[in-house]
Amino acid sequence: MEDLILLERRVTYIEDFIFLSDVEEVWSPTAALSGLGSGVISTGFTHNFWGIGNLDHSQTLTNGTTYYLIYGSQYEPLTYYVGESTLGTLWIETPGTPARIYTMPIRFDATGIYFRPSEQLTNLPVGTSFKFTQALILVGPEDIV
């Protein structure tokens, strides 16, 4: 009987691992980043994040200020992140011709997804997009066997 229970648990773990989630959209609660957020899709323990939306107002981002696109508390698997922040690249692209494109590091950790401009970005117009992609392996305590 114990062997059967163990086998059933292992099959359940395999099913959970290969399960492909629906796309979840998590929107920034930060007023400065209103209209922006992250899309998330998971396969097993791998969570793929990417930037979604556009600024819905004109905004200036201040040099050295931390801006959160989403908080870890908004997407629970992010709270399981362990270790140093993972760095990716954030592309900020203004609409129109010519478009202005800024690049800077974006960080992913248990607190959320955030960035700190190294220069002041003045008057980003409505429709400015924030683009990034990152895959993270996030394992909750209930998933550790």
Contact map, one row per residue, 1 for C-alpha under 8 A:
1111100000000000000000000000000000000000000000000000000000000000000000000000000000000000000000000000000000000000000000000000000000000000000000000
1111110000000000000000000000000000000000000000000000000000000000000000000000000000000000000000000000000000000000000000000000000000000000000000000
1111111000000000000000000000000000000000000000000000000000000000000000000000000000000000000000000000000000000000000000000000000000000000000000000
1111111100000000000000000000000000000000000000000000000000000000000000000000000000000000000000000000000000000000000000000000000000000000000000000
1111111110000000000000000000000000000000000000000000000000000000000000000000000000000000000000000000000000000000000000000000000000000000000000000
0111111111000000000000000000000000000000000000000000000000000000000000000000000000000000000000000000000000000000000000000000000000000000000000000
0011111111100000000000000000000000000000000000000000000000000000000000000000000000000000000000000000000000000000000000000000000000000000000000000
0001111111110000000000000000000000000000000000000000000000000000000000000000000000000000000000000000000000000000000000000000000000000000000000000
0000111111111000000000000000000000000000000000000000000000000000000000000000000000000000000000000000000000000000000000000000000000000000000000000
0000011111111100000000000000000000000000000000000000000000000000000000000000000000000000000000000000000000000000000000000000000000000000000000000
0000001111111110000000000000000000000000000000000000000000000000000000000000000000000000000000000000000000000000000000000000000000000000000000000
0000000111111111000000000000000000000000000000000000000000000000000000000000000000000000000000000000000000000000000000000000000000000000000000000
0000000011111111100000000000000000000000000000000000000000000000000000000000000000000000000000000000000000000000000000000000000000000000000000000
0000000001111111110000000000000000000000000000000000000000000000000000000000000000000000000000000000000000000000000000000000000000000000000000000
0000000000111111111000000000000000000000000000000000000000000000000000000000000000000000000000000000000000000000000000000000000000000000000000000
0000000000011111111000000000000000000000000100000000000000000000000000000000000000000000000000000000000000000000000000000000000000000000000000000
0000000000001111111000000000000000000000001110000000000000000000000000000000000000000000000000000000000000000000000000000000000000000000000000000
0000000000000111111100000000000000000000001100000000000000000000000000000000000000000000000000000000000000000000000000000000000000000000000000000
0000000000000011111110000000000000000000011100000000000000000000000000000000000000000000000000000000000000000000000000000000000000000000000000000
0000000000000000011111000000000000000000111100000000000000000000000000000000000000000000000000000000000000000000000000000000000000000000000000000
0000000000000000001111100000000000000000111000000000000000000000000000000000000000000000000000000000000000000000000000000000000000000000000000000
0000000000000000000111110000000000000000110000000000000000000000000000000000000000000000000000000000000000000000000000000000000000000000000000000
0000000000000000000011111000000000000011100000000000000000000000000000000000000000000000000000000000000000000000000000000000000000000000000000000
0000000000000000000001111100000000000011100000000000000000000000000000000000000000000000000000000000000000000000000000000000000000000000000000000
0000000000000000000000111110000000001111000000000000000000000000000000000000000000000000000000000000000000000000000000000000000000000000000000000
0000000000000000000000011111000000001111000000000000000000000000000001000110000000000000000000000000000000000000000000000000000000000000000000000
0000000000000000000000001111100001111100000000000000000000000000000011000000000000000000000000000000000000000000000000000000000000000000000000000
0000000000000000000000000111111011111100000000000000000000000000000111100000000000000000000000000000000000000000000000000000000000000000000000000
0000000000000000000000000011111011000000000000000000000000000000000011000000000000000000000000000000000000000000000000000000000000000000000000000
0000000000000000000000000001111111000000000000000000000000000000001110000000000000000000000000000000000000000000000000000000000000000000000000000
0000000000000000000000000001111111000000000000000000000000000000000000000000000000000000000000000000000000000000000000000000000000000000000000000
0000000000000000000000000000011111000000000000000000000000101000000000000000000000000000000000000000000000000000000000000000000000000000000000000
0000000000000000000000000001111111110000000000000000001000000000001010000000000000000000000000000000000000000000000000000000000000000000000000000
0000000000000000000000000011111111110000000000000000001110000000000000000000000000000000000000000000000000000000000000000000000000000000000000000
0000000000000000000000000011000011111000000000000000111100000000000000000000000000000000000000000000000000000000000000000000000000000000000000000
0000000000000000000000000011000011111100000000000011111000000000000010000000000000000000000000000000000000000000000000000000000011000000000000000
0000000000000000000000001111000000111110000000000011100000000000000011000000000000000000000000000000000000000000000000000000000000000000000000000
0000000000000000000000001111000000011111000000001111000000000000000011000000000000000000000000000000000000000000000000000000000000000000000000000
0000000000000000000000111100000000001111100000001111000000000000000000000000000000000000000000000000000000000000000000000000000000000000000000000
0000000000000000000000111100000000000111110000111100000000000000000000000000000000000000000000000000000000000000000000000000000000000000000000000
0000000000000000000111110000000000000011111000111000000000000000000000000000000000000000000000000000000000000000000000000000000000000000000000000
0000000000000000001111000000000000000001111111110000000000000000000000000000000000000000000000000000000000000000000000000000000000000000000000000
0000000000000000111110000000000000000000111111100000000000000000000000000000000000000000000000000000000000000000000000000000000000000000000000000
0000000000000001111100000000000000000000011111100000000000000000000000000000000000000000000000000000000000000000000000000000000000000000000000000
0000000000000000100000000000000000000000011111100000000000000000000000000000000000000000000000000000000000000000000000000000000000000000111000000
0000000000000000000000000000000000000000011111110000000000000000000000000000000000000000000000000000000000000000000000000000000000000011110000000
0000000000000000000000000000000000000001111111111000000000000000000000000000000000000000000000000000000000000000000000000000000000000011110000000
0000000000000000000000000000000000000001110001111100000000000000000000000000000000000000000000000000000000000000000000000000000000001111000000000
0000000000000000000000000000000000000111100000111110000000000000000000000000000000000000000000000000000000000000000000000000000000011110000000000
0000000000000000000000000000000000000111000000011111000000000000000000000000000000000000000000000000000000000000000000000000000000111100000000000
0000000000000000000000000000000000011110000000001111100000000000000000000000000000000000000000000000000000000000000000000000000001111000000000000
0000000000000000000000000000000000011110000000000111110000000000000000000000000000000000000000000000000000000000000000000000000011100000000000000
0000000000000000000000000000000000111000000000000011111000000000000000000000000000000000000000000000000000000000000000000000000011000000000000000
0000000000000000000000000000000000110000000000000001111100000000000000000000000000000000000000000000000000000000000000000000011111000000000000000
0000000000000000000000000000000011110000000000000000111111100000000000000000000000000000000000000000000000000000000000000000111110000000000000000
0000000000000000000000000000000001100000000000000000011111000000000000000000000000000000000000000000000000000000000000000000011000000000000000000
0000000000000000000000000000000001000000000000000000001111100000000000000000000000000000000000000000000000000000000000000000111000000000000000000
0000000000000000000000000000000000000000000000000000001111110000000000000000000000000000000000000000000000000000000000000011110000000000000000000
0000000000000000000000000000000100000000000000000000001011111000000000000000000000000000000000000000000000000000000000000111100000000000000000000
0000000000000000000000000000000000000000000000000000000001111100000000000000000000000000000000000000000000000000000000011111000000000000000000000
0000000000000000000000000000000100000000000000000000000000111110100000000000000000000000000000000000000000000000000010011100000000000000000000000
0000000000000000000000000000000000000000000000000000000000011111100000000000000000000000000000000000000000000000000010111000000000000000000000000
0000000000000000000000000000000000000000000000000000000000001111100000000000000000000000000000000000000000000000000111111000000000000000000000000
0000000000000000000000000000000000000000000000000000000000000111110000000000000000000000000000000000000000000000000111100000000000000000000000000
0000000000000000000000000000000000000000000000000000000000001111111000000000000000000000000000000000000000000000000110000000000000000000000000000
0000000000000000000000000000000000000000000000000000000000000001111100000000000000000000000000000000000000000000011110000000000000000000000000000
0000000000000000000000000000010010000000000000000000000000000000111110000000000000000000000000000000000000000000011100000000000000000000000000000
0000000000000000000000000001010000000000000000000000000000000000011111100000000000000000000000000000000000000001111000000000000000000000000000000
0000000000000000000000000011110010011100000000000000000000000000001111100000000000000000000000000000000000000001110000000000000000000000000000000
0000000000000000000000000111100000001100000000000000000000000000000111110110000000000000000000000000000000000001110000000000000000000000000000000
0000000000000000000000000001000000000000000000000000000000000000000111111110000000000000000000000000000000000011100000000000000000000000000000000
0000000000000000000000000000000000000000000000000000000000000000000001111111111000000000000000000000000000001111100000000000000000000000000000000
0000000000000000000000000000000000000000000000000000000000000000000000111111011000000000000000000000000000000011000000000000000000000000000000000
0000000000000000000000000100000000000000000000000000000000000000000001111111000000000000000000000000000000000000000000000000000000000000000000000
0000000000000000000000000100000000000000000000000000000000000000000001111111111000000000000000000000000000000000000000000000000000000000000000000
0000000000000000000000000000000000000000000000000000000000000000000000011111111100000000000000000000000000000000000000000000000000000000000000000
0000000000000000000000000000000000000000000000000000000000000000000000010011111110000000000000000000000000000000000000000000000000000000011100000
0000000000000000000000000000000000000000000000000000000000000000000000011011111110000000000000000000000000001111000000000000000000000000010000000
0000000000000000000000000000000000000000000000000000000000000000000000011011111110000000000000000000000000001111000000000000000000000000000000000
0000000000000000000000000000000000000000000000000000000000000000000000000001111111000000000000000000000000000100000000000000000000000000011110000
0000000000000000000000000000000000000000000000000000000000000000000000000000111111100000000000000000000000001100000000000000000000000000011000000
0000000000000000000000000000000000000000000000000000000000000000000000000000000111110000000000000000000000001100000000000000000000000000000000000
0000000000000000000000000000000000000000000000000000000000000000000000000000000011111000000000000000000000001000000000000000000000000000000000000
0000000000000000000000000000000000000000000000000000000000000000000000000000000001111100000000000000000000001000000000000000000000000000000000000
0000000000000000000000000000000000000000000000000000000000000000000000000000000000111110000000000000000000111000000000000000000000000000000000000
0000000000000000000000000000000000000000000000000000000000000000000000000000000000011111000000000000000000111000000000000000000000000000000000000
0000000000000000000000000000000000000000000000000000000000000000000000000000000000001111100000000000000011110000000000000000000000000000000000000
0000000000000000000000000000000000000000000000000000000000000000000000000000000000000111110000000000000011110000000000000000000000011100000000000
0000000000000000000000000000000000000000000000000000000000000000000000000000000000000011111000000000001111000000000000000000000000011000000000000
0000000000000000000000000000000000000000000000000000000000000000000000000000000000000001111100000000001111000000000000000000000001110000000000000
0000000000000000000000000000000000000000000000000000000000000000000000000000000000000000111110000000111100000000000000000000000001110000000000000
0000000000000000000000000000000000000000000000000000000000000000000000000000000000000000011111000001111000000000000000000000000111100000000000000
0000000000000000000000000000000000000000000000000000000000000000000000000000000000000000001111100011110000000000000000000000000111100000000000000
0000000000000000000000000000000000000000000000000000000000000000000000000000000000000000000111110011100000000000000000000001101110000000000000000
0000000000000000000000000000000000000000000000000000000000000000000000000000000000000000000011111111000000000000000000000000101110000000000000000
0000000000000000000000000000000000000000000000000000000000000000000000000000000000000000000001111110000000000000000000000000000000000000000000000
0000000000000000000000000000000000000000000000000000000000000000000000000000000000000000000000111110000000000000000000000000000000000000000000000
0000000000000000000000000000000000000000000000000000000000000000000000000000000000000000000000111111000000000000000000000000000000000000000000000
0000000000000000000000000000000000000000000000000000000000000000000000000000000000000000000011111111100000000000000000000000000000000000000000000
0000000000000000000000000000000000000000000000000000000000000000000000000000000000000000000111100111110000000000000000000000000000000000000000000
0000000000000000000000000000000000000000000000000000000000000000000000000000000000000000001111000011111000000000000000000000000000000000000000000
0000000000000000000000000000000000000000000000000000000000000000000000000000000000000000001110000001111100000000000000000000000000000000000000000
0000000000000000000000000000000000000000000000000000000000000000000000000000000000000000111100000000111110000000000000000000000000000000000000000
0000000000000000000000000000000000000000000000000000000000000000000000000000000000000000111000000000011111000000001111000000000000000000000000000
0000000000000000000000000000000000000000000000000000000000000000000000000000000000000011110000000000001111100000001100000000000000000000000000000
0000000000000000000000000000000000000000000000000000000000000000000000000000000000000011110000000000000111110000111100000000000000000000000000000
0000000000000000000000000000000000000000000000000000000000000000000000000000000000001111000000000000000011111001111000000000000000000000000000000
0000000000000000000000000000000000000000000000000000000000000000000000000000000000001111000000000000000001111111110000000000000000000000000000000
0000000000000000000000000000000000000000000000000000000000000000000000010000011011111100000000000000000000111111100000000000000000000000000000000
0000000000000000000000000000000000000000000000000000000000000000000000010000011111000000000000000000000000011111000000000000000000000000000000000
0000000000000000000000000000000000000000000000000000000000000000000000111000011000000000000000000000000000011111100000000000000000000000000000000
0000000000000000000000000000000000000000000000000000000000000000000111111000011000000000000000000000000000111111110000000000000000000000000000000
0000000000000000000000000000000000000000000000000000000000000000000111110000000000000000000000000000000001111011111000000000000000000000000000000
0000000000000000000000000000000000000000000000000000000000000000011111000000000000000000000000000000000001110001111100000000000000000000000000000
0000000000000000000000000000000000000000000000000000000000000000011100000000000000000000000000000000000111100000111110000000000000000000000000000
0000000000000000000000000000000000000000000000000000000000000011111000000000000000000000000000000000000111000000011111000000000000000000000000000
0000000000000000000000000000000000000000000000000000000000001111110000000000000000000000000000000000000100000000001111111000000000000000000000000
0000000000000000000000000000000000000000000000000000000000000011000000000000000000000000000000000000000100000000000111110000000000000000000000000
0000000000000000000000000000000000000000000000000000000000000111000000000000000000000000000000000000000000000000000011111000000000000000000000000
0000000000000000000000000000000000000000000000000000000000011110000000000000000000000000000000000000000000000000000011111100000000000000000000000
0000000000000000000000000000000000000000000000000000000000011110000000000000000000000000000000000000000000000000000010111111000000000000000000000
0000000000000000000000000000000000000000000000000000000000111000000000000000000000000000000000000000000000000000000000011111000000000000000000000
0000000000000000000000000000000000000000000000000000000001110000000000000000000000000000000000000000000000000000000000001111100000000000000000000
0000000000000000000000000000000000000000000000000000000001110000000000000000000000000000000001000000000000000000000000001111110100000000000000000
0000000000000000000000000000000000000000000000000000001011100000000000000000000000000000000001100000000000000000000000000011111100000000000000000
0000000000000000000000000000000000000000000000000000011111000000000000000000000000000000000000000000000000000000000000000001111100000000000000000
0000000000000000000000000000000000000000000000000000011110000000000000000000000000000000000001100000000000000000000000000000111110000000000000000
0000000000000000000000000000000000000000000000000000011000000000000000000000000000000000000111100000000000000000000000000001111111000000000000000
0000000000000000000000000000000000010000000000000001111000000000000000000000000000000000000111100000000000000000000000000000001111100000000000000
0000000000000000000000000000000000010000000000000011110000000000000000000000000000000000011110000000000000000000000000000000000111110000000000000
0000000000000000000000000000000000000000000000000111000000000000000000000000000000000000011110000000000000000000000000000000000011111000000000000
0000000000000000000000000000000000000000000000001110000000000000000000000000000000000001111000000000000000000000000000000000000001111100000000000
0000000000000000000000000000000000000000000000011110000000000000000000000000000000000001100000000000000000000000000000000000000000111110000000000
0000000000000000000000000000000000000000000000011100000000000000000000000000000000000001000000000000000000000000000000000000000000011111000000000
0000000000000000000000000000000000000000000001111000000000000000000000000000000000000000000000000000000000000000000000000000000000001111100000000
0000000000000000000000000000000000000000000001110000000000000000000000000000000000000000000000000000000000000000000000000000000000000111110000000
0000000000000000000000000000000000000000000011100000000000000000000000000000000000000000000000000000000000000000000000000000000000000011111000000
0000000000000000000000000000000000000000000011100000000000000000000000000000110110000000000000000000000000000000000000000000000000000001111100000
0000000000000000000000000000000000000000000010000000000000000000000000000000100110000000000000000000000000000000000000000000000000000000111110110
0000000000000000000000000000000000000000000000000000000000000000000000000000100100000000000000000000000000000000000000000000000000000000011111110
0000000000000000000000000000000000000000000000000000000000000000000000000000000100000000000000000000000000000000000000000000000000000000001111110
0000000000000000000000000000000000000000000000000000000000000000000000000000000000000000000000000000000000000000000000000000000000000000000111111
0000000000000000000000000000000000000000000000000000000000000000000000000000000000000000000000000000000000000000000000000000000000000000001111111
0000000000000000000000000000000000000000000000000000000000000000000000000000000000000000000000000000000000000000000000000000000000000000001111111
0000000000000000000000000000000000000000000000000000000000000000000000000000000000000000000000000000000000000000000000000000000000000000000001111
